[in-house]
Amino acid sequence: MEYKEVYGKVYVYAYHGKQGRRPVLCYLGPADSYSVVEHIFSLGLKNIEDVDLTAVAYNAASLYQIRAKRKSLEERREAAQRLRQLAQDILRLAEDLEK
């Protein structure tokens, strides 16, 4: 990633290789309000085959729980039920691996 200051504000860009001799940069947003997703989902800019998908699933479920805590009791209960169902589905996947 690259940070550029323009008129006193800092912006975030991602490097996407080269076009001829020039680097190709993709605008991501203002640095003060940009969240690096790799810290949330453990992805980063790397080969998807090298990603620990169980960590991604856990981080996504954790983020879902954090967001649900801000909602009404009824919505939190619905979110809890969805997480329980997801946990059961994941358990079935794990059991299937052992067959």
ZIPEBEL-V712040 format. One line per field, one symbol per residue. ss: DSSP state (h for helix, s for strand, l for the rest). psi: psi as a letter, one per 20 degrees, with the letter a starting at -180 (. if undefined). A space follows every 10 residues. Layout:
ss->???
psi->???
This chain:
ss->lsssssllss sssssssssl lsssssssss hhhlllhhhh hllllllhhh llhhhhhhhh hhhhhhhhll llhhhhhhhh hhhhhhhhhh hhhhhhhll
psi->qqpppoliqp qpqqpkbqnc ipqpqpphrp hijppohhhg jkfanrphhj pnhhhggghg hggggghhhi argghhhggg gghggggggh ghgghhhi.
